[in-house]
Amino acid sequence: MTLSDSTIRALRHADVMIHEAARGDVFAVYDACRAAVGAIAALDDFYVALLREEDRRISYPYLFSNGTYSEAGTMTYGPAGVVAWVVASGKPYRFQDDDGALLNRGVRFGDGEPSADAVVVPMLSDNGVVGLLGALSDTPGVMTDEVVAALTWLAAVVLDRIHATSPGRRLNLGAVYPELQDSGRAGTLMAVTHASAALTELAADIERLGELDDPEERAAAASRLSRRCFEVQAALMTRLGGHTDPASQRARRPDPLQALSPRERAVVGLVTGPDGDPGNAAVAAALGIGTATVKTHMASVLAKLGLEHRSELRWLVRSGEDDREPGGV
């Protein structure tokens, strides 16, 4: 699609800000993306998320809601919400597609009120969806096709910057930065060293804060310190989260059915078989149990796995099978 002049200007400005940011300053990159989207549409909330599909872990190195930065964190995303939908489809989610049904199944942040419009776009790598950019508004009908296109472009830029700062990225950076020796261990140590230095500077600045007499000057200094805390937080979560390291993801992947009993696993195996769900009667006949017992087992399975419908089992089981080596057992 053809972008308007105002959108092109916003993206060009973001591109300049991103390229001027220091190599390890992911917070400035996230900030530039938010500013670009805010220049295009009425924006109330914006987030950057990194995820591991294997164990449904999602981390938020950057959360901005109603004019303030919010504490980042890590949680497990559900199998029936907007994150799972974007991961499965690899496509942007738009509020207008389902009147926000998927979006409102998720955990609320900010003021806790439901958004009136939203777009969530994937960061797509060779390994699938590894992250998301989310833009939410309290104003309906503002997340246009231009916003989707802009967010999609920004997601690719963010992913490139994350890869560039990832400790596990295999690049010949020694030719450009000989002091880095960018192996996974060296990159991790570098991230820890930078964070330690930043925290030391913060401690010194906090001590100096008490020496300021002018209230306005003290408030401005406190605001700068607050932002720097979020910068350190974002850098650590982005660089050390392991979200873009496929080998690390495979090593940590848990069995999604670990909490189930052998009989419950047998029921799940039949329901998620290659021919589809055969129904309660066929499952009962195959296992030599009653239909009522099948229903009891299924209710227990859904409760243990936090699912609402048995159809969601196929997605969960498939995510566990994807980790097997070709020809493995």
N, C-alpha and C positions, 0 to 999 in steps of 0.2 A: 504494500500500500504506500501511497505518497504521504509523507509526513508534513505537517504544517511548519511554517517558518519558526513559530514559537517553540515547537517541540524540538526541531533541529538545533535551535540555539541552546536549549536546555541540555541536550545531549552533548553538544560540542563543549559547553562549559564543564559538564561532568567529566568529559574525556580529558580536558586540560587539568582539572583538579586531581584526577586519578594519576595521570602521568607525572604530575609534580610531587605527589606524595612519596615519602621515603619508601624504600623497598619493603620494609617490614610493617609499614603503617596501614594495616587493613582497616582500622577505624576510620581514617580519612576517606578511604575508598567507599565504605558503607555510607558515610555521611554525604559524600558527593552524589551517590545514587539516590538517597532520600531527597536531597535538595532538588535533583532533576525531576523526580516524579512530582514533588510538591509544586514545582513551577508549571507543570502540565495540568494537574488536576487538584481538586480540593482534597488534601491528604490529612488524615488524623492519626493514623498508625502506620508504622513501617517496620519490617523486620527482615533480618537475614538469618536463615536457618541452614545448618549442615546436618546431614543425616546418614545413618547406616541402615540400609534396607534389611540387612541380614537379621538384626535383632530389634528393629523398629525403634532405634534410639535417635532422637533428634535434639540438637543443641542450638541454642540461640546466642550467638556471639554479639548480636546487635538487636536491640529492641528500643523503639522510639514511639512514645504514645502521648498524644495530647500535649506536646511541647516539652516533654522531659524524657531523658534516657531512663530505661528501666533495667532492673537487674537481669542479667543473662542467666541461663540455666539449661539443664538437660533433663529430658523426660522420655517416656515411651509413648509413641503415637498409636492410636487405635487402628484397627483394620477396616473401619467403615467411615472414616472421616475424610477431610479434604486432602490431608497429606498422603494417605494411602491411595486416594484416587489419582493424584498427580503422579505418584511413583509408578502406579500400574499403567497409566495412560501415556506418561511422558509429555502431556499437553498442559497448557495453562488452564487454570480453573477460573471461571468468572461467576460472580454472584448472580448475574442475570440468568445463568443457565438453569438454576434450580431454586431461585429466590432465596439463596443463602442457606439451603438445608444442610449441605455438607459442612459449610463453614461454621454453622452454629452448633455442630456436634463437638467442636474442639474446645480447648481450655481458653477461657476469656482472659484478657489482660487489659491493662489501662484502666478505664473507668468501669469496666465490666458490662457496659451496655452493648447490645448487638449492633454490629455495623450495618449500614444501609447499602453499601456497595463495596466490592473487593475484587482484587485480582491476585492470584498466586501463580507464579511461573516457576518452572523447574530450571535448575542448573544441570545441564546435560553433559556428561562425559562419556568416554568410551565404555565405562562400566555402568551406564545408566544414570539415574537421577541421584545426585550426591548433595543437592542442596536446593533451597527455595528462596525466592524473594517475594515478600507479601506486602501489598499496599491496600489499606483499608480506609474507608471514609464514612463519616456520619451523614453525608449528603448522597441521596440516591441518584443513580444515572450518570455518575461522573467518570467511571472507569471505562473509557471508550476503547475502540480498536487501537487508537494511537497510544494509549497508556499500555496496552498489552504489548504492542510492538516495542515501545521504549523499554519496558521492563525486561522483555526477552533479550534485547541487546545488552542491557546492563547486567543481566544474569551471566551472560557469556564473558563480559569484562571482569566481573567479580571472580568467576571461576578461574580465569586465567591468572589473576593476581594471587588467588589462594594457592594455586599450583606453583606459582613462582616463589612463594614463601614457605611452601610445605617442606618440612625436614626430610621427607622421604622422596622428594622429586629427584629423578635421575637426570640431571642436566650437567653439561660441561661448564659449570659455573666457575671452576678453578681458573679458566682462561680469562674470566672477567673480574672475578673476586678471588684472587689466589689465597687470601687469608681465611676463606670460609671452609674450604675442603668439605663440600656440601654432601656428606654422607648422612644417613638418617640420624646416627648418634650425634654427629657434629651439629646438625641442624637443631636437634632437641636441646643440646647444651647451650647453643647460641640463644635459643628462645628463652631458656631459663635465666641465662646471664643478663639478657636485655630486661627481663621482667624484674630481676633482682635489683639492677641498677635503677630502674624506674621507681621501684618502691623506696629505695634509699633516698632518691631525690624528693619523692613525695613526703617522706618523713621530715626531711630538712625544711621543706616548704611549709609544712604544717606548723613546725616550731616558729618559723618566721611570721606566720599568720597572726600569732598572738602579739607580735610587736607592732602591728599596724593600728594606729589610733583612729584614722578616718573610717567611719562606718561604710561609706560607699566603696572605698578602696578595699576594705576587708571583705565585703560581700563579693566584689569582682574577683578577688584572689581565691575565695572559697569556691566560686563557680568554676574557675579554671582547674582547681584541684579535683573537683568532682568529675569534670570531664576526663581528666587524666586517669582517674581510677577506672572509668569505663573503657578507656583506650587500652590499658593494661589487661583488663578482663577480656576484651575482644581479641587481643593478640594471642593470649594464652589459649583461649578456647578454639581459635581458628588454627593455630599452629600445632597444638599438641593433642587435638581431639582424635586424630587417627581416622577421620571420616573419608579421606581421599586415598587411603592406603589399602588396596584390595587384599593384600596378604594379611594385614592386621585384622581386617574385617573377617576373613575366613577363620582365622585362628580363634576369634572370640565368639563366634556364632554359637548360641545355645540351641539345644533341641527344643523347637517350639511346643512339642507335645510331652515334654519331660514330666509335667505334673499329672499326667493321666495314668490311670490304671491299665493293666494289660487288656482287659475287656473293653475299656473305653477306647484304647488305641485300635482295637480290632474293628469297632464300630466306625471310627473315623476313617480307617483304611478302606472300608467298603463304600462309605458315603463319598469319599474323594477319589474313587477309582477312575480308571481311564474311560469307562463307559458312562460316567456321571452317577448321580445319586439314584440308587435303585428304589428308594422308598423304605419305609419302616418294615413293611411285611417281608420284602425280599431280604433285608438285613437280618430280620429275626429268623427266617428260614435258613439262611447261610450259617448262622451262629448257633442254631438250635435253641433259641430262647424265645420268649413271648414278645409280642409287639409292645406291650406296656413296658417291658424291661428295656427295650430299645429306646423308648421315649425317655425313660428315667436316665439311662446312660447319656443320651444326647443332651438332656437338660443339665446334667452334671458337667459334661464337656464344655458346653457354652459358658457356664458359670465360671469354671476354672480358667478358661482362656479369655474371659472378658468380651465375648462375642454376643451379638444379638440374634443372628440367623445362621443356620447350618450351612448356607451357601457360602459364607465367609471362610469356612474351613479350607476350601480348596485353595484360596489365596495364601493362607497361612502355611499349609503343607507344602505348596509349591515353592514358597520362599525358603523353606528348609532344604528342599531337594536340590535347589539350584547350586548349592555349595559342593555337591558331590563331584568328584573328578569323573570325566568320561569313562564309562566302563566300570566304575566303582560299584561297590555293593553297600 
